[in-house]
Structure formats: C-alpha cells, structure tokens
Amino acid sequence: MSLRAARILTGTYLVLMVIFVTWPGMVPFARIRPLILGLPFSFAWVAGWVLGALFVLVALDRVESRHREDD
C-alpha cells in the first residue's frame, strides 16, 4: 500500500470516528441494552471505535516504517 493511500484511509477513519462517537452521530447508538461484555451498548460503541483506531494507527506506523527503510 502506498504511503499516501494509508494516510488518507487513516484520516478518513479518524474523521468517521469523531462523527460516530459525538452528537449527532452517537444518537442512534445511545442506549443501555444490550450489554456487551458487561458494558452498556453506548460505552462499548465508543470503546470499539477507540480500539479500531489503535489497529489503524499501528497499521499506518508499519506502512510508514516500511517507507522510511526504503529512503
């Protein structure tokens, strides 16, 4: 994957994350039931986006480190 594409995909994910964990993007998911691993659904929703951001940023770091080694 090219460095430019990885950065665009990462930026897109982070923008979507901001939209879906704040108002008004959170409104359809702001409920208590069902419980997911003992967490209210709204809390699990936000935790899932944050965990996803971790994986996206690790993937971006790997792509960037591969391109740094090429230089």
C-alpha positions in Angstrom: 0.0 0.0 0.0 1.3 3.4 -0.8 2.0 5.9 2.0 -0.4 8.4 0.6 -3.3 5.9 0.5 -2.5 4.7 4.0 -2.6 8.3 5.3 -5.9 9.1 3.5 -7.5 5.9 4.9 -6.3 6.7 8.4 -7.6 10.2 8.2 -10.9 9.0 6.9 -11.3 6.5 9.7 -10.4 9.2 12.3 -12.9 11.6 10.9 -15.6 9.0 10.9 -14.7 8.1 14.5 -15.2 11.7 15.6 -18.6 11.8 13.9 -19.8 8.5 15.3 -18.7 9.0 18.9 -20.1 12.5 19.3 -23.5 14.1 18.9 -25.4 13.6 16.4 -23.6 10.5 15.2 -24.0 8.8 18.6 -27.7 9.3 18.8 -28.8 6.0 17.2 -26.4 4.1 19.4 -27.0 5.9 22.7 -28.8 3.1 24.6 -28.0 0.9 27.5 -29.2 -2.5 26.3 -27.8 -4.8 25.0 -24.9 -5.2 27.4 -21.7 -6.2 25.6 -19.1 -7.8 27.9 -20.9 -6.2 30.8 -20.7 -2.7 29.3 -23.7 -0.6 28.2 -24.0 -0.6 24.4 -23.1 3.1 24.1 -19.9 2.6 26.0 -19.0 -0.5 24.0 -19.7 1.5 20.8 -17.1 4.2 21.8 -14.6 1.6 23.1 -14.9 -0.3 19.8 -14.1 2.8 17.8 -11.1 3.6 20.0 -9.8 0.0 19.7 -10.3 0.2 16.0 -8.2 3.5 16.0 -5.4 1.6 17.7 -5.3 -1.0 15.0 -5.5 1.6 12.2 -2.7 3.7 13.7 -0.5 0.6 14.2 -1.1 -0.3 10.5 -0.2 3.2 9.5 3.0 3.0 11.6 4.0 -0.2 9.8 3.4 1.3 6.4 5.4 4.4 7.3 8.3 2.4 8.7 8.4 0.4 5.5 8.7 3.6 3.5 11.3 5.0 5.9 13.5 2.0 5.3 13.3 2.5 1.6 14.7 6.0 1.8 
